[in-house]
Amino acid sequence: MNLYKNTFSEKGLNWDEHWNELMKQEWFQKLLENREVKEWVESDKEHGLLHDPYYIRKIIDQEMHRETFITYVHGKTRLNKSG
């Protein structure tokens, strides 16, 4: 994990900085109000798309990626809830 973090830090992609910035986004805070979404995000943060600083940067900066992410999260949480 340290090698992963150090590599991205050297390239200006510090995961912690991006994660903190994402957590400050109003749209992201609204997503986290849903318990199922919050649980999914916590898991994805460790093993999924939210573990990738490039992806986090894209959903912060680009509305298209953000909307796709929101749709994806809602789909995943509905799937988990029904099955």
N, C-alpha and C positions, 0 to 999 in steps of 0.2 A: 504494500500500500504506500509506503514512503517513497519508493521509486516512482510510482504512478503520480503521486502528488508533486514530487520534485520535478518531474519531467514537465508537467503542465504548468507549474509555477514559473519555470524558466521561459516558457513560451508565452507567458502572460495570461495563462488560463488557470487561475487559482480556483479550485472547486469551492473552497470555503467562501471566497469573496462573491462568486456567482450565486451560491446558495443563499447567502445573506441578502443579496440584492433581490433574488427571486422572492424570498420571504417577505420583503417589504412591498411587493407588488399588490395593489388592491385586488385585482382580479384573482390572484393566487390565494390571498387571504379568504376571499369569498368562497373559493373552491373548498378550502380546508374547514369551512363551517359544517360540512357534511361529514359525519363520523366515518362512513365507509370510504369516502374519498381520502380523508386524512390517514386512515389505516393503510390504504393502498399506496399513497404517496410515501409514507414512512418505509414501506417495503421496497418500493421502486428506487428510493434514494440509496438504498444499499446494494441493489442487484439489477437495476433496470436503467431506463433512459435517463432518469434523474441523477444517475451516478456519473454521467458524461458531461463535463463542463462545456463542451462544444454545443451540446443539445440545450443545456440550460441557457446559454447565451442566446441561442436562436429563439427560444420561446420568450425570452425577455425582449429581444429586439425586433422580432418580426411577427406581425399580427397573424399572418397566414399559419406560421408554425404554432403560435399560441392557440389559435382556434382549433387547429388539428389536435393539439395536445389535450385541450379541454374535451373535445369530442371523444378522444381515445380514453381518457380517464372516466368519463361518464359511461362509456360502453363497457369498460372493464369492471366498474363497480356494479353495474346492472347485472353483468354476467355472474359475478361473484354472489350477488344477492339472490339470484334465481337458481343458481346451481352450485 
